[in-house]
């Protein structure tokens, strides 16, 4: 609970501009981990130089961060939010657990730079994401997805 509260103290700047922060998160994900771009066929053909200004990347990044905001605000009581997301990410998108770990670390860094997330907040965010990812993994197992 305390970890969720700590992260939420820094969430305002992210929430105020989901598109810009979302684009930054996904652009870094695709730049630092180029293999992840293959998981997003709709972004195929977008060069690294064009990612920062791409409206589709911004829109999807905003979707990712809005969902994360819902999860943070649920403060651990997130089964109803997580289950449908885990279902689509397992069955439709085939997103492995490791990819959630990769994007989590990028979100921590973006929040450090853009929202002032301090060292304690970064650890709190890592703790929150560890819980969320473990719950996604549990849903994956129920679905028979070995991501």
C-alpha positions in Angstrom: 0.0 0.0 0.0 2.7 2.5 1.0 4.5 1.8 -2.3 1.4 2.6 -4.4 0.9 5.8 -2.4 4.5 6.9 -2.8 4.4 6.4 -6.6 1.1 8.2 -6.8 2.7 11.3 -5.3 4.7 11.5 -8.5 2.0 10.5 -10.9 0.6 14.0 -11.6 3.0 15.1 -14.3 2.6 11.8 -16.1 -1.2 12.0 -15.9 -1.2 15.6 -17.1 0.4 14.5 -20.4 -0.1 10.8 -21.1 0.7 11.2 -24.8 4.1 12.9 -24.4 5.2 10.6 -21.6 3.8 7.5 -23.3 5.7 8.3 -26.5 8.9 8.7 -24.6 8.4 5.4 -22.8 7.7 3.4 -26.1 10.4 5.2 -28.1 12.9 4.3 -25.4 11.6 0.8 -25.3 12.0 0.4 -29.1 15.4 2.1 -29.1 16.9 0.3 -26.2 15.3 -3.0 -26.9 14.8 -3.1 -30.7 13.4 -6.6 -30.6 10.3 -5.3 -28.8 9.3 -3.4 -31.9 8.4 -6.7 -33.6 5.6 -7.1 -31.0 3.9 -4.0 -32.5 3.2 -4.7 -36.1 1.3 -1.5 -36.5 4.6 0.4 -35.9 6.6 -1.6 -38.5 8.4 0.7 -40.9 8.6 3.7 -38.4 12.3 4.7 -38.2 13.8 5.4 -34.9 14.2 9.1 -35.9 10.5 9.3 -36.6 9.3 7.6 -33.4 9.3 10.7 -31.2 6.8 12.6 -33.3 4.6 9.6 -34.3 1.0 10.0 -33.3 0.3 6.3 -33.2 3.2 5.6 -30.8 2.0 8.5 -28.6 -1.5 7.2 -28.6 -0.5 3.7 -27.7 1.9 5.0 -25.1 -0.9 7.0 -23.6 -3.0 3.8 -23.4 -0.2 2.0 -21.6 0.2 4.8 -19.0 -3.5 5.3 -18.5 -3.8 1.6 -17.6 -0.8 1.8 -15.3 -2.5 4.8 -13.6 -5.6 2.7 -13.1 -3.5 -0.1 -11.6 -1.7 2.4 -9.3 -4.9 3.9 -8.1 -6.3 0.4 -7.3 -3.4 0.1 -4.8 -3.1 -3.7 -5.2 -6.8 -4.4 -5.6 -6.4 -4.7 -9.3 -7.6 -8.2 -10.4 -10.6 -6.8 -12.3 -8.3 -4.4 -14.2 -5.4 -6.9 -14.8 -7.3 -10.0 -15.9 -8.7 -8.7 -19.2 -5.3 -7.0 -20.0 -3.4 -10.2 -19.2 -5.9 -12.1 -21.4 -5.3 -9.9 -24.5 -1.6 -9.7 -23.9 -1.3 -13.5 -23.7 -3.8 -14.6 -26.3 -3.7 -11.8 -28.9 -0.5 -10.0 -28.5 1.8 -12.8 -27.2 3.7 -10.4 -24.9 6.1 -12.3 -22.6 6.7 -11.4 -19.0 10.2 -10.2 -19.7 8.7 -7.4 -21.9 6.7 -6.1 -18.9 10.0 -6.0 -16.9 11.7 -4.1 -19.7 9.0 -1.4 -20.0 8.8 -1.2 -16.2 12.4 -0.1 -15.9 12.0 2.4 -18.7 8.9 3.9 -16.9 10.9 4.2 -13.7 13.6 6.2 -15.6 11.1 8.4 -17.5 9.4 9.2 -14.2 12.7 10.0 -12.6 13.5 12.5 -15.4 10.1 13.9 -16.0 8.2 13.6 -12.8 11.0 13.9 -10.2 10.7 10.3 -9.0 13.4 10.1 -6.3 15.3 7.0 -5.2 12.7 5.9 -2.7 10.0 6.4 -5.3 12.0 4.4 -7.9 12.2 1.5 -5.5 8.5 1.9 -4.7 7.7 1.8 -8.4 9.9 -1.3 -8.9 8.1 -3.0 -5.9 4.7 -2.1 -7.4 5.7 -3.4 -10.8 7.0 -6.6 -9.3 3.6 -7.2 -7.7 1.7 -6.3 -11.0 4.0 -8.5 -13.1 3.6 -11.4 -10.7 -0.1 -11.1 -11.0 0.1 -10.9 -14.8 2.2 -14.1 -14.7 -0.4 -15.9 -12.5 -3.1 -14.9 -15.0 -0.9 -16.2 -17.9 -0.5 -19.5 -16.1 -4.3 -19.8 -15.7 -4.6 -19.2 -19.5 -1.8 -21.7 -20.3 0.4 -19.1 -21.8 4.1 -19.7 -21.0 5.2 -16.1 -21.6 
